[in-house]
Amino acid sequence: MTTTEASSEIKKFIEQTYEVEFKGKVEVVNLDEDTHVLRLILNSFYVPLNITVQGTMEEFLENVKDQIKKRRLNLVEYYSGYKNESGRNN
């Protein structure tokens, strides 16, 4: 299975599991023959969710699907914080 096919399968799995249309980016990368990485870009390009699995592509997909179920990705939110010290005299 190619990385493109794996990405498509994972995207379909997310949509079926959470009953949503997933508009984020799903990217599968092979680091080497036995190490695969899922980069799941939810709503922050700078903070992707990475899942790395060492094993065959089938083991990778099985593990990723299990993680997608357990992590409750529909509840993930990102916040940015800024420190404003103007006007403070310490």
N, C-alpha and C positions, 0 to 999 in steps of 0.2 A: 504494500500500500504506500502511495506517495504521501508527502507531507500535505499537499493540496487536498487530497482525498480525506486524510485524517482531519484536517481543519474543517472541512465541510461536514463530516460526520459528527464532530464535536459540536459545531454550531447547531445542527439539527437536534442533537441530544439536549442541548440547553433549551431550545425552543419548546421541545416536547415536555421536558421536565418541569419547566416553570410556566408553560402555557403563555409564552410571550413571543413577540417578534424581536429577535436579538439584532441590534444595530451596531454593536461593538465589533471590534476586530478580533479574529481568532487566528493565531499564527502558530504553526507547529514547526520546530526547527530540530534537525538532527545534529547534535554536537559531535557524535561519532556513530559508529555502527550500532552500538548498544545503548546510547544515551539520547533521550528525546526530551524536548522542552515544549510545554504549552505556554504561550504568552497570550493572556486573555486581557484585552484592553476594554475595561468596562466603561467608566465615564471619565477616566483620567489617563491620557496618553503617557504621562510622565510616571505613573504609578501602576504598571501592569501587574496582574496576578500571574506569577510564574509557578508552574508545577513541573518539576524535573523527575523523570523516571528512568532508571537504568534497567534495560531489558529489551525484549522484542517490541515491535510496534503493537502487537496484539495486547501484550502486558501493559504497555503504555496507555492504550485506549481504555482498557479495563480499569486501571488505576485512576485515570483522569475522570472517567464517568462516576466512579465511586466518590472522588473528591468533590465533584460538582454537586452531587446529591447532598453530601455532608455539610458543605460550606454555606449553604443558604444564600447564594449569590444575589437573590432578589432583595436582600436586606442591606447590601453594601452601600455605604454613602461615603463621600469624600468631603472634607472641609479644609479650607485654607485659613491660616491664622497669621495675623500681622501684629507685630509689637510696635506700639506708638508711644514714644517717650517724649514727645514735644510738650513743653510746658511743665515738665517735672523738674523740680529742683531738689536734688538729694545731696 
